[in-house]
Amino acid sequence: MFDSISDAISSLGNMFSKFFELKTVENQNRPTTEIIDDKRDLKKALDIAERIINLVQKYKSKMTFSDRLRFAHLSESFFRHN
């Protein structure tokens, strides 16, 4: 009977130690996960920006001359750096 109680306590102790090991590894890998998530979010934002630029291209002729020049410069700069 005492063996089963000591085995249960030992198992419980092992469970808690594994849990804390998991949390330690999780904390060590957090920066990598954050970078991957940021990169994924940046890719989504760039895709949306490209769609916005393509949509605005349709209405470029209705813009003022200075707005057309500024739009052309900004869109060219965006595509150069993207």
Buried (B, 14 or more C-beta within 10 A) or exposed (E): EEEEEEEEEEEEEEEEEEEEEEEEEEEEEEEEEEEEEEEEEEEEEEEEEBEEBEEBEEEEEEBEEEEEEEBEEEBEEBEEEE
